[in-house]
């Protein structure tokens, strides 16, 4: 069973570049990797690689009598790839999470309402560098590069998970490799990326609850907390990008649970009880769907419309119209009906609560390209379900065989889902509950006497009586199943190609066309009343093929009784992004305060920059050219002298400038041609001030921050930026 084993703390002693090896267009040639909140991180795959490198070096340095034991430990901890192919026979014990910044910094982002751009600017700086021509001793032409670097002083924390208890040799090897790691990132030979690393072992015991057969029930509810992006993609994809699914497919969940079960029970795949685990009448793995207001959602129904005006209003609660109802869109026909597009929904009373799954996207670089050549750099993009979201899946069971007992006795555990699981994707925490209620079933099943609405809550693979793929349930078959005469009166059906990938075979399943989840069917009941017991049994069983993988799910409603929709936008709680805090609380507090100061400083800097541009544009270039560059430089020298003082800046500011202007006036009396009196600075469209009044009065009245001394310091920065902008324009 995968369990949290240790944390690695990586403290930056110098500026560090964590990120891509490629160039990006724009002002920065070498950029860092950041998450969706603008904070940098160290990728799990890279961390695993550098630790393995240090461990390998350490093992080679050991005496020959100790080396075999540590070589085995090296292989068991980090695994071994199959000649660059898929890690088919990879028995590594460890899984690494991304090294992220302290939880408190994510709390600061919430508190300060900080945008990703603001967070990144506060955390980093951009440095320029060149290559030197050895013959001439000067910079090479065209060699100027700019790189973004993370400020020193921050600490990254990476969790490590193990699928078993580590031996003392393995723990010693891992601890040593962490201690040996002294440099990370790019430009390590140029003084960047110096770090100190420590490991903290967790002594957590696995939580397990023994349930009796009566307590287990026929349903196992799996609440899935997404802690890392989930790369679960549609089978159809282009070569350079993937499109994320908005749910966790049942077959993906089944594969991950079975893999974890084999590890925990120390079983081989050949020992697996396939008769029970893969038989649709024995066990079914239903898709994991987003939780909305702590309730498992279902895919959004595709037959709902609203007016065009309402869709543009952005109102949180809006009226909806049923396109399958007789005359359902007649009322808004002239108002340009618009289909409502959402990912998920819940049904309650007469209201639909709708929400979208948060999707994140990240760019990756394969430096070796498709042909394995380093020069063939390949850029590709991953779409994934964003972390910090909660999903719920269901496992329906018929018998309490060993796999069911193992799963139902768990209270919580970690599992990795989807692709790129060694690259900072896929980690989820699973909370297990059991019961006898089908949570997809509507609570209030009224008599089905007039009509029947069927909503596909997963994809369907269904066939007609001739064995051909169908897009709707056969009326005759459905009537026989429910003991009522049914007639299909309307439908909204979407289809798509469905396949799958079997990792054990390293092969894709055949692509077939399926009915897409969210399709809606309206049946009229011509005779009889729907047998509710048979309907419940059919809902529990599902329709079509591959029901053990989550296909064929649906709900049935006696009528459509929903006339309004409420849009839910749950704000991501950033404080839950990392489950750990730093071991050193003082260091954590120091980092948090530094981050807050940096954020506020960047915001003030941006305000100052905008003001400087406004003054410059209002005043006009021609007016500013009335004095020469050397005279502007004299003003710049005064700001430098004030900034270097160790005394109270607010007092020195007034003293230095008054002395300067006194000297200017004296020289003007002596008929020196200084020309400062010719400059009029436009502080607004209505007001122009002399250069002296602009510096001594207008800027002093400008309250950049509440603190007087700091406000004067920012005024100095404003003067300097203003003068430098003038000098650059000459």
Order of alpha helices (4+ residues) and beta strands (2+ residues): beta-alpha-alpha-beta-beta-alpha-alpha-beta-beta-beta-beta-beta-alpha-beta-alpha-beta-alpha-alpha-beta-beta-beta-beta-alpha-beta-beta-beta-beta-beta-beta-beta-beta-alpha-beta-beta-beta-alpha-beta-beta-beta-beta-beta-beta-alpha-beta-beta-alpha-alpha-alpha-alpha-beta-beta-alpha
